[in-house]
Amino acid sequence: MSTQFSQIKRVTTHQLQEMKNSGVKISMLTAYDYSMAKLIDEAGVDTILVGDSASNVMAGNETTLPITLDHMIYHAKSVIKAVKRALVIVDIPFGSYQGNSSEALRSAIRIMKESGAHAVKMEGGVEIKESVERILSAGVPVMGHLGLTPQSIYKFGTYTVRAKDQEEADKLLRDAVALEEYGCFGIVLEKIPSQLTRKVSESIHIPTIGIGAGPHADGQVLVMHDMLGINKEFNPRFLRRYADLETVITEAVSNYIKDIKSKNFPNDEESY
């Protein structure tokens, strides 16, 4: 990242826009707790997503659907306490905004007031117009999410790549343009063809953040547990693992147990 952006004391939506305008890629990772959020913030990540993926990696659910607004606020509050630089965006969970803009507004306000987050994220295109506009009218920044939208998994019936046919690709592009018109500051594009990501990113002025969407987005996001190799059961094509913490943690715990069983821990130096 250029010195101009690496020295930012607090990343804002305005700076994300400046990054896109300058051709500087935006980094995003998920976080759900104080300790990990502190580490990735200090490492210099631009944005932290308190994702409803907490339902999967923290609670062990098969989908993101079971996580509640109270759960999301709990995780967001923990992350916010740790973060000094990154912009923190929180997913509004399933059932907290769909089809009811008044409930969407209440959910967004609760997230902002109770957690101290900086922005919220919502899945969907033209169908969430009223909710986006009502939340923005309260001064809450909104990020959109198009392509594979995990909250709609039972509608799709699969986690395969979205928008491969022309009709769905055209709708996604229309939705992206619409979300910008409504006032969203950015859009996550999940699991769509690389060339469609390029077209969307070139057709709108706000930043795009890709996950499984190729190199042409204005930034990238991965789930922290996947990227660090804590969760090896999930192995999609788009995932690059930067560590093997599953092995590191398992070996460390095994050695700890072995030292206890062999009466090697604690030793005299580790005793009072």
C-alpha positions in Angstrom: 0.0 0.0 0.0 1.2 3.5 -0.7 2.6 5.6 2.2 -0.4 7.9 1.8 -2.8 5.2 2.9 -0.6 3.1 5.2 -0.2 6.1 7.6 -4.0 6.7 7.9 -4.9 6.9 11.6 -8.5 5.7 11.1 -9.8 4.3 7.8 -13.1 5.8 6.7 -15.5 5.2 3.8 -14.0 8.3 2.2 -10.5 6.8 2.2 -11.8 3.6 0.7 -13.2 5.7 -2.2 -9.8 7.4 -2.5 -8.1 4.1 -2.7 -10.3 3.0 -5.6 -9.7 6.3 -7.3 -5.9 5.9 -6.8 -5.8 2.3 -7.9 -4.8 1.1 -4.4 -6.3 -2.3 -3.5 -8.3 -2.5 -0.3 -7.7 -5.3 2.2 -10.5 -6.8 4.3 -10.7 -9.7 6.7 -13.3 -11.0 9.0 -13.0 -10.9 12.8 -15.3 -11.8 15.6 -13.4 -11.4 18.9 -11.1 -8.9 20.6 -7.8 -10.8 20.5 -7.9 -11.7 16.7 -9.2 -8.2 15.8 -6.4 -6.6 17.6 -3.8 -8.7 15.8 -5.2 -8.1 12.3 -5.8 -4.4 13.0 -2.2 -4.0 14.1 -1.0 -5.8 11.0 -2.6 -3.0 9.0 -5.7 -4.4 7.4 -7.9 -1.6 5.9 -11.3 -3.0 6.8 -12.7 -5.6 9.2 -15.9 -7.3 8.5 -17.8 -8.7 11.5 -19.5 -11.2 9.3 -22.5 -13.4 9.8 -20.0 -16.1 9.0 -19.6 -16.1 12.8 -22.6 -18.4 12.6 -20.3 -21.0 10.8 -16.8 -20.6 12.3 -17.7 -19.5 15.8 -21.0 -21.3 16.5 -20.6 -24.3 14.2 -23.8 -23.8 12.3 -24.2 -25.1 8.7 -25.4 -21.8 7.4 -25.4 -18.1 8.4 -29.1 -18.1 9.0 -29.3 -19.0 12.7 -27.2 -16.1 14.0 -29.2 -13.3 15.6 -28.9 -9.6 15.9 -27.9 -9.9 19.5 -25.1 -12.3 18.6 -23.8 -9.9 15.9 -23.8 -7.0 18.3 -21.9 -9.1 20.8 -19.2 -10.0 18.3 -19.0 -6.4 16.9 -18.6 -4.9 20.3 -15.7 -7.2 21.1 -14.0 -6.3 17.8 -14.5 -2.6 18.2 -12.8 -2.6 21.5 -9.6 -3.9 19.8 -9.5 -1.8 16.7 -7.6 1.5 16.3 -7.2 1.9 12.5 -9.5 -0.3 10.4 -13.0 0.5 9.3 -15.3 -2.0 11.0 -18.4 -3.2 9.0 -21.1 -5.4 10.5 -23.4 -7.7 8.7 -27.1 -7.2 9.5 -28.2 -10.9 10.0 -30.9 -12.8 8.2 -34.4 -11.8 9.4 -33.3 -8.4 10.7 -34.1 -6.4 7.5 -35.7 -8.4 4.7 -39.0 -7.0 3.6 -39.4 -4.5 6.4 -37.4 -1.2 6.1 -38.5 -0.1 9.6 -37.0 -3.2 11.1 -33.9 -2.7 9.0 -33.5 0.8 10.4 -34.0 -0.4 14.0 -31.4 -3.2 13.4 -28.8 -0.9 11.9 -29.3 1.7 14.7 -28.9 -1.1 17.4 -25.7 -2.3 15.8 -24.2 1.3 15.6 -25.4 2.4 19.1 -24.6 -0.9 21.0 -21.4 -1.9 19.3 -19.8 1.3 18.1 -19.4 -0.1 14.6 -18.6 2.2 11.7 -21.0 0.7 9.0 -23.4 -2.1 8.2 -23.6 -4.6 5.3 -26.7 -6.0 3.7 -27.3 -8.6 1.0 -29.5 -7.9 -2.0 -30.1 -5.5 -4.9 -33.1 -3.5 -5.9 -35.3 -5.4 -3.5 -33.6 -3.7 -0.5 -33.9 -0.2 -1.9 -36.2 1.2 0.8 -34.1 -0.4 3.7 -30.9 1.0 2.3 -32.3 4.5 1.9 -33.9 4.5 5.4 -30.7 3.4 7.0 -28.7 6.0 5.1 -31.2 8.7 6.2 -30.2 8.0 9.8 -26.5 8.6 8.9 -25.4 5.0 8.9 -23.1 4.0 6.0 -24.2 0.9 4.1 -22.2 -1.6 2.1 -24.0 -3.9 -0.4 -23.4 -7.6 -1.1 -24.2 -9.2 -4.5 -23.5 -12.6 -6.2 -23.6 -15.5 -3.9 -25.6 -14.2 -1.0 -25.3 -16.8 1.8 -28.5 -15.6 3.6 -30.4 -16.8 0.5 -28.7 -20.3 0.3 -32.0 -22.2 0.5 -33.3 -20.2 -2.4 -30.2 -21.0 -4.5 -29.8 -24.5 -3.1 -26.0 -24.5 -3.8 -22.9 -22.5 -3.1 -21.7 -22.7 -6.7 -20.6 -19.6 -8.7 -23.4 -17.2 -9.4 -24.2 -15.0 -12.5 -22.7 -17.3 -15.1 -25.6 -16.9 -17.4 -26.3 -13.6 -19.2 -29.6 -12.9 -17.6 -28.3 -13.2 -14.0 -25.2 -11.3 -14.9 -27.2 -8.4 -16.4 -29.4 -8.3 -13.2 -26.3 -8.3 -11.0 -24.9 -5.3 -12.9 -28.2 -3.5 -12.7 -28.3 -4.2 -8.9 -24.8 -2.9 -8.5 -25.6 0.4 -10.3 -28.8 0.7 -8.2 -27.0 0.2 -4.9 -24.6 3.0 -5.9 -27.5 5.2 -6.7 -29.2 4.4 -3.4 -26.0 5.6 -1.6 -24.0 2.5 -0.7 -20.3 3.2 -0.2 -19.2 -0.1 -1.5 -20.3 -3.6 -2.6 -19.0 -7.1 -1.8 -19.1 -9.4 -4.9 -19.1 -13.0 -3.9 -18.3 -16.0 -6.1 -19.0 -14.5 -9.6 -17.0 -14.8 -12.8 -13.9 -12.7 -12.9 -14.9 -10.8 -16.1 -18.2 -9.8 -14.6 -16.3 -8.4 -11.6 -14.3 -6.4 -14.0 -17.4 -5.0 -15.7 -19.1 -4.2 -12.4 -16.0 -2.5 -11.0 -15.6 -0.4 -14.1 -19.3 0.5 -14.3 -19.7 1.9 -10.8 -17.7 4.6 -9.0 -17.8 3.0 -5.5 -15.3 0.3 -4.4 -16.0 -3.4 -5.0 -14.6 -6.0 -2.6 -14.3 -9.5 -4.0 -14.4 -13.0 -2.5 -14.1 -15.7 -5.1 -14.6 -13.0 -7.7 -11.2 -12.8 -9.3 -8.5 -10.0 -9.3 -10.5 -7.2 -10.9 -12.3 -6.0 -7.7 -11.0 -3.0 -5.9 -10.2 -5.1 -2.9 -10.4 -8.6 -1.5 -11.9 -10.2 1.6 -11.4 -13.7 3.2 -12.7 -15.3 6.3 -9.9 -15.1 8.8 -10.3 -18.8 10.0 -10.0 -20.0 6.4 -7.1 -17.8 5.5 -5.1 -18.8 8.6 -5.8 -22.5 8.1 -7.8 -22.9 11.3 -10.6 -24.4 9.3 -9.2 -26.9 6.8 -12.6 -28.5 6.0 -13.5 -25.6 3.8 -11.3 -25.6 0.7 -12.8 -23.6 -2.2 -10.8 -22.7 -5.3 -10.6 -19.1 -4.3 -9.0 -19.6 -0.9 -5.3 -19.0 -0.4 -4.1 -20.2 3.0 -1.4 -18.0 4.5 -0.8 -20.2 7.6 -1.5 -23.7 8.9 -2.8 -22.9 12.4 -4.7 -26.1 12.6 -1.4 -28.0 12.7 0.3 -25.5 14.9 -2.5 -25.4 17.5 -3.0 -29.2 17.5 0.7 -29.8 18.0 0.9 -27.2 20.8 -2.0 -28.6 22.7 -0.7 -32.2 22.2 2.7 -31.1 23.7 1.0 -29.3 26.6 -1.0 -32.5 27.4 2.2 -34.6 27.1 4.1 -32.3 29.4 1.4 -32.5 32.0 1.1 -36.3 31.8 4.9 -36.7 32.1 5.0 -34.3 35.1 7.3 -32.0 33.1 4.9 -29.0 33.5 5.1 -26.9 35.5 8.8 -27.2 36.5 10.7 -25.5 39.3 11.3 -22.3 37.2 7.6 -22.1 36.5 6.5 -22.4 40.1 6.4 -19.9 43.0 
